[in-house]
Amino acid sequence: MTTIATDGKVMAADGLVCDHDTIVQLDAMKIFKCADGSVLGVSGRLEDGEIFRAWYDRQEKATPDVWEQSEALLLKADGTVWWITARGDRTRAPSIAALGSGMDFALAAMDAGAAPHVAVRIAGARDPRTGGNTWVRAPRQRSTLP
């Protein structure tokens, strides 16, 4: 699985990829830049990240073609956070949010004042499906030229 965490300012994710009980990769990117400047953190199959991002960028109403247990957190430039299911359902989430197998550890760490990247590392110390490199991305405002 994975751990994705956000505080409404930045989003962090671990880089661990497993195939059953075998570690396959430690530096996988699970946070994707979207065309509108948002960042999308995806838990589930690694290939579902790009599928989710492309689906979001196209603003399709149809269900994304991802594994039924995949889910995502979307952090928009205005600081709003959205939880997105594999069915494409969107629900507004609190600004401090997490998902994945290390979610509970990350949420507890952020509730205690840890930044998202630190919360992901704390989750990795307790959750065997979280680990590897920790990645951080912030949303960006789209520039408007006068």
C-alpha positions, 0 to 999 in steps of 0.5 A: 500500500502506501501513505499519502499525507497533507496539511492543506499546504503540501502533500507528502508520500512514501516511495515504497512499492511491494509485490505481495511481500517483496519490496520492488522499489523504494523511490516510486513517485506517488504524487502527480502534478495536475494541469490546474496546478493541483497535486494528486497523491494516489494509493493503490497500483503504481500505474493508477497514479497516471491514470487518475491524473489524466482522468482528473486533467480531462475533467471526465465524469466517467469512472477512471479505469483504476483498480477498485481499491485505489484512491487519491487525495487532491490538494488544490492551490486554494488549500482545499483537499478532496478524497477521490475514490476509484469510482470517481466520487469526490468528497471534501476532506479536512485540510489535515488528511491522509490515506493508505495503509499508514494513514492512522500513524500519519494523521496522529503525527500531524495532529501532534504537529508534525509536517506531512513529510515527517508524518509519512516517515513516522508512518513508515516506522510503524507500517510495513507497507510504508517506506523508502524515499519521502516525496513532497509537492506543493500545489501552484497557482496558475499564472495569469498574464495581464 
